[in-house]
Amino acid sequence: MLYHYLYSLSDQISALNVFRYITFRTGLSFFTAFLVCWWTGPVFIRRLVNKQIGQAIREEGPQSHKKKAGTPTMGGGLILIGLLVPAILWVDMMNPLVWATLLITFGFGYIGYVDDYLKVSKKNTKGLSGRLRLAGEFAIALVVIGVLVNLHNISTVVHVPLFKNIAVDLGWGYVLFGALVIVGCANAVNLTDGLDGLAIVPVIINAGTLALFAYVAGHASIAQYLQIPSVSGAGELAPLAAAMVAAGLGFLWYNTYPAQVFMGDIGSLSIGGFIGTMAVLTKNEILLVLLGGVFVVEALSVISQVASFKLTGKRIFKMAPLHHHFELKGLTETKIIVRFWIISILLAILSLATLKLR
């Protein structure tokens, strides 16, 4: 909102012309989000403690996690505040891509909030039923992507990285495809959120990478030079993604081992939905498999574990998701976390390299 006001004054005050530039507002968005999270973090955490919103630890989990019981959860609300404030201040809120991203992010966050609330109020780890949660996520994603395709002419073509001549137009089937990408990403991040700082740093890395993809996709001449799909208005997603990066860093300040607060499902589902939506709107749906490789592997470890046990009665891993398997093999929590971070950085660099390999 402030952006629109300052933009309107730029014709009279030449110094305000800087607000016309996405790169400048991306920087403002970044530092605003970090300061909001860093400054409000202690107050936010104290309120969670006062309301006795503590994490319930599942009985079948690693025994080392029992000491984390009672740690304040639902800290993902702090990330959402850190995202919303700079969005209102520095992002073009008239952009349909911005609205789509915020609607999915906060819609998924609300589902996560309900899930967390049920867990906290009943002092168990079950929360909202899986089917009901997925139904809500698909409903939100299908409606948002459907509106974008129908009213805003979002491309329904899926491009395959490294093969510039391979592109498939899914037509209205793209609505379901896009929803699958978004819901799948949200739940993969949710499964990854099991150790202090494990999920948030890969999200930060993914969001930062997608901010760059959004900027180049929204710049017609750069997109043409790099031979990537040009997406009108996608550049405005860059300051929004920068806000997610900084909000994640602000949250990590309090979530790093040993965590003072957990993000809860309100955090993991919302930020996972954010990453999935960014990938869809910047036309990097397939590339997300590489960029979000940590999340993909974590989700596949759960799927394969369940399938193997049902079909053969045997488990592939000591425990799923994969990070618990490494815990039970004797690796320390911090070592697992940092190694997953390193892998995320490597995957992000490989993803960025595809910009010149199209």
C-alpha positions in Angstrom: 0.0 0.0 0.0 2.8 2.4 0.9 4.5 1.5 -2.4 1.5 2.8 -4.4 1.5 6.0 -2.5 5.2 6.6 -3.0 5.0 5.6 -6.6 2.2 8.2 -7.2 4.5 10.9 -5.8 7.5 9.9 -7.9 6.6 12.3 -10.7 6.8 15.2 -8.3 9.7 14.0 -6.2 12.4 12.5 -8.4 14.1 10.8 -5.4 11.1 8.5 -5.1 11.8 7.1 -8.5 13.8 4.3 -6.7 10.5 2.8 -5.7 9.8 2.0 -9.4 12.6 -0.5 -9.3 11.9 -4.1 -8.2 15.5 -4.6 -7.1 15.3 -1.6 -4.6 12.0 -2.8 -3.2 13.3 -6.3 -2.9 16.0 -5.0 -0.6 13.5 -3.0 1.4 11.3 -6.0 1.7 14.1 -8.2 2.9 15.3 -6.0 5.7 11.7 -5.1 6.8 10.8 -8.7 7.1 13.9 -9.6 9.1 13.6 -6.7 11.5 9.9 -7.4 12.0 10.6 -11.1 12.9 13.7 -10.3 15.0 12.1 -7.5 16.9 8.7 -9.2 17.6 10.2 -12.7 18.1 10.7 -12.5 21.9 7.2 -11.0 22.5 5.6 -13.6 20.2 7.4 -16.5 22.0 6.4 -15.2 25.4 2.8 -15.1 24.3 3.0 -18.7 23.2 4.5 -19.7 26.5 1.9 -17.8 28.5 -0.9 -19.5 26.6 0.8 -22.8 27.2 1.0 -23.6 23.5 3.7 -26.3 23.7 4.8 -29.0 21.3 3.4 -32.6 21.9 6.0 -35.2 20.9 4.7 -38.4 19.2 5.4 -41.6 21.2 6.8 -43.5 18.2 9.4 -40.8 17.6 13.1 -40.9 18.6 13.5 -40.9 22.4 15.9 -38.0 22.2 13.0 -35.8 21.2 11.2 -36.3 24.5 13.2 -33.4 26.0 11.6 -31.1 23.4 8.1 -31.6 24.7 6.5 -28.3 25.8 8.7 -26.1 23.6 6.4 -23.4 22.2 5.0 -24.2 18.8 2.9 -22.4 16.1 5.9 -20.1 15.6 5.2 -20.1 11.9 2.8 -17.3 12.7 5.9 -15.1 13.2 7.0 -16.0 9.6 3.6 -15.0 8.3 3.7 -11.7 10.0 7.2 -11.1 8.6 5.9 -11.9 5.1 2.7 -9.8 5.4 4.2 -6.5 6.7 6.7 -5.9 3.8 4.1 -7.2 1.3 1.7 -4.4 2.4 4.5 -1.8 2.4 6.7 -2.6 -0.6 4.9 -5.0 -3.0 2.4 -4.2 -5.7 -0.8 -5.6 -4.1 -2.7 -5.1 -7.4 -0.7 -7.8 -9.0 -2.8 -11.0 -9.4 0.3 -13.2 -8.9 1.0 -11.6 -5.6 -2.6 -12.1 -4.4 -2.5 -15.8 -5.6 0.7 -16.4 -3.6 -0.6 -14.7 -0.5 -4.0 -16.5 -0.6 -2.4 -19.9 -0.9 0.2 -19.1 1.7 -2.2 -17.8 4.3 -4.9 -20.3 3.4 -2.5 -23.2 4.0 -1.4 -21.4 7.1 -4.9 -21.3 8.4 -5.3 -25.1 7.9 -2.0 -25.6 9.7 -3.3 -23.3 12.5 -6.4 -25.5 13.0 -4.2 -28.6 13.0 -1.9 -27.1 15.6 -4.7 -25.9 17.7 -6.3 -29.3 17.9 -3.0 -30.9 18.8 -2.3 -28.3 21.5 -5.9 -28.3 23.0 -6.1 -32.1 23.0 -2.4 -32.6 24.0 -1.8 -35.2 21.3 -0.1 -35.4 17.9 -3.0 -36.3 15.7 -4.7 -33.0 15.1 -6.7 -32.5 11.9 -7.4 -35.7 9.9 -5.1 -36.2 6.9 -8.0 -36.4 4.5 -9.7 -33.2 5.7 -6.4 -31.4 5.6 -5.6 -32.5 2.1 -9.2 -31.6 1.0 -8.8 -28.1 2.3 -5.4 -27.7 0.6 -6.6 -28.9 -2.7 -9.7 -26.7 -2.6 -7.6 -23.6 -2.0 -5.0 -24.4 -4.7 -7.5 -25.5 -7.3 -9.6 -22.3 -6.9 -6.6 -20.0 -7.0 -4.9 -21.6 -10.0 -8.3 -22.0 -11.7 -9.0 -18.3 -11.4 -5.5 -17.4 -12.7 -5.9 -19.6 -15.7 -9.5 -18.4 -16.4 -9.2 -14.7 -15.7 -5.5 -13.8 -15.9 -4.4 -16.0 -18.8 -1.7 -17.8 -16.9 0.1 -20.2 -19.2 -0.9 -23.8 -19.0 2.3 -25.0 -20.7 4.7 -27.1 -18.7 8.4 -26.7 -19.8 11.0 -29.3 -19.2 14.4 -27.9 -18.0 17.4 -28.6 -20.2 15.1 -29.5 -23.2 14.0 -26.1 -24.6 11.9 -27.8 -27.3 10.0 -30.0 -25.0 6.8 -28.3 -23.7 3.4 -29.8 -23.0 0.2 -27.7 -22.9 -2.1 -29.3 -20.3 -5.0 -27.0 -21.0 -7.4 -27.1 -18.1 -5.5 -30.1 -16.7 -2.9 -27.6 -15.6 -5.2 -26.5 -12.8 -5.0 -30.0 -11.3 -1.3 -30.2 -12.1 -0.5 -26.9 -10.4 -2.5 -27.9 -7.4 -0.6 -31.1 -7.1 2.7 -29.3 -7.2 1.6 -26.8 -4.5 0.0 -29.4 -2.1 2.8 -31.8 -2.6 5.4 -29.2 -1.8 3.5 -28.0 1.3 3.3 -31.6 2.7 6.9 -32.4 1.8 8.1 -29.4 3.8 5.7 -30.4 6.6 7.4 -33.9 6.8 10.9 -32.3 6.7 10.1 -30.1 9.7 11.3 -32.5 12.4 14.6 -31.1 13.7 15.6 -27.6 14.9 16.2 -25.5 11.8 16.0 -28.4 9.4 13.2 -27.2 7.2 13.5 -23.4 7.4 17.0 -23.1 5.9 16.1 -25.2 2.7 13.0 -23.0 2.5 15.2 -19.9 2.7 17.5 -21.2 0.0 14.5 -22.2 -2.2 12.8 -18.9 -1.8 16.0 -17.0 -2.6 16.5 -19.0 -5.7 12.9 -18.6 -6.8 13.2 -14.8 -6.2 15.9 -14.7 -8.9 13.8 -16.9 -11.2 10.8 -14.6 -10.7 12.8 -11.5 -11.6 14.2 -13.0 -14.8 10.8 -14.5 -15.8 9.2 -11.1 -15.3 11.8 -9.3 -17.4 10.9 -10.0 -21.0 14.3 -9.3 -22.6 16.2 -11.3 -20.0 13.8 -14.2 -20.3 14.1 -14.1 -24.1 17.9 -14.1 -23.8 17.9 -17.0 -21.4 15.2 -18.8 -23.4 13.0 -19.3 -20.4 9.2 -18.7 -20.3 8.4 -15.0 -19.8 5.6 -14.4 -17.2 4.0 -11.0 -17.2 4.1 -9.5 -13.6 6.3 -12.3 -12.2 9.0 -9.8 -11.2 6.7 -8.5 -8.5 7.1 -11.9 -6.8 10.8 -11.2 -6.2 10.3 -8.8 -3.2 7.7 -11.2 -1.8 10.2 -14.0 -2.0 12.8 -11.8 -0.4 10.5 -11.2 2.4 10.1 -15.0 2.9 13.9 -15.4 2.9 14.3 -12.7 5.6 11.3 -13.9 7.6 12.9 -17.3 7.6 16.2 -15.9 8.8 14.3 -14.0 11.6 12.6 -17.1 12.6 15.8 -19.1 12.5 17.3 -16.7 15.0 15.0 -18.3 17.6 14.6 -21.8 16.0 18.3 -22.7 15.7 19.4 -25.6 17.9 18.3 -25.8 20.6 15.1 -24.3 19.4 13.2 -21.7 21.5 10.2 -22.1 19.3 8.9 -24.6 16.6 7.1 -23.4 13.5 4.3 -26.0 13.8 2.0 -26.9 10.9 0.9 -23.2 10.6 4.5 -22.6 9.5 5.5 -25.7 7.5 2.3 -25.9 5.4 2.2 -22.1 4.7 5.9 -21.8 3.7 5.7 -25.1 1.7 2.6 -23.7 -0.1 4.5 -20.5 -0.8 7.5 -22.4 -2.4 5.1 -24.5 -4.5 3.1 -21.5 -5.6 6.3 -19.6 -6.6 7.5 -22.6 -8.6 4.1 -22.8 -10.4 3.8 -19.1 -11.1 7.4 -18.7 -12.4 6.9 -21.9 -14.6 9.5 -23.9 -12.7 7.2 -26.8 -11.7 9.5 -29.5 -12.9 12.7 -27.8 -11.7 11.2 -27.8 -8.2 12.0 -31.5 -8.0 15.7 -30.6 -8.2 15.6 -27.3 -6.3 13.5 -28.8 -3.5 15.3 -32.1 -3.6 15.7 -32.3 0.2 11.9 -32.1 0.6 11.3 -34.6 -2.2 13.6 -37.2 -0.7 12.0 -36.7 2.8 8.6 -37.2 1.3 9.7 -40.2 -0.8 11.2 -41.8 2.3 7.9 -41.8 4.0 6.0 -43.0 1.0 8.4 -45.9 0.4 8.5 -46.8 4.1 4.7 -47.1 4.2 4.5 -48.9 0.9 7.2 -51.4 1.9 5.7 -52.2 5.2 2.2 -52.7 3.8 3.4 -54.9 0.9 6.2 -56.9 2.6 5.9 -56.2 6.3 9.5 -54.9 6.3 10.8 -51.3 6.8 13.4 -49.8 4.5 14.5 -47.2 7.0 14.9 -47.4 10.8 12.4 -44.6 10.9 10.8 -42.2 8.4 11.1 -39.4 7.5 14.8 -39.8 6.5 16.2 -37.5 9.1 15.0 -39.8 11.8 16.7 -42.7 10.1 20.0 -40.9 10.4 19.3 -40.0 14.0 18.8 -43.6 14.9 22.0 -44.5 13.1 23.9 -42.3 15.6 24.4 -39.0 13.8 24.0 -35.9 16.0 21.1 -33.6 15.3 23.3 -30.7 14.4 25.3 -32.8 11.9 22.1 -34.0 10.1 20.8 -30.4 10.0 23.9 -28.8 8.6 24.4 -31.5 6.0 20.9 -31.1 4.8 21.6 -27.4 4.5 24.7 -28.0 2.4 22.8 -30.3 0.1 20.1 -27.6 -0.3 22.7 -25.1 -1.3 24.2 -27.5 -3.9 20.8 -28.2 -5.4 20.1 -24.5 -5.6 23.3 -23.9 -7.5 22.5 -26.7 -9.9 19.0 -25.3 -10.4 20.5 -21.8 -11.2 22.9 -23.4 -13.6 19.9 -24.6 -15.8 19.4 -20.9 -16.7 22.3 -21.2 -19.1 21.6 -24.8 -20.1 18.2 -24.4 -21.7 
